[in-house]
Amino acid sequence: LRPDELAAFLTAALQRVPELVAYLALGEFAGLRNREMQGLTWPMIRPVDVHIPNAITKSRAVRFIPINPTLRAWLGAIPHGKSRRMVVPADHQ
């Protein structure tokens, strides 16, 4: 998607299905794999990076993914994201 299309897509998701915005933004802006996002909890998302423990990485090696300003903004836009432990709710996996 072009940047303007991605922004429109994420904005629509934020309005209609906000619990999926983190999943979409982490995939697009951090390159996280689906399996990594399914095991991701909010405490793994830290101020400067996303800590992916070896238990959920493809290579079984710990990964630290930097959080760029765009990703930070989208994660901050989620109104109730951190009230749940899992980043991607089980009913959306």
Steps between C-alpha positions, in 0.01 A plus 500: 500500500604857444547707817171684449314171446655346810406807706141478376490126573633543856266793564203289391619212719537736796139611457351156435724236662751681726625177658662409167693826451799378701514180293487692173747770607753254644489299179538801273741720696702246699487195272380266771389160382148374562621235748700762690199728529279216621730448798568868566390657828487872577794486745718386206434834331741734671561873447778456244458145369292185483658207682425175321606209723660194345193287579299674227761585235550297186874464558463445877729801553390800707414802285483868591307701242540879522178701522503776242293819548224385265452171684509683834223734382274216387555300818423814700175550308350176630253613767494187715788292371696462819200397707543149355805284550521360144563751221286301257187365670450124468175547310692680222783252458 
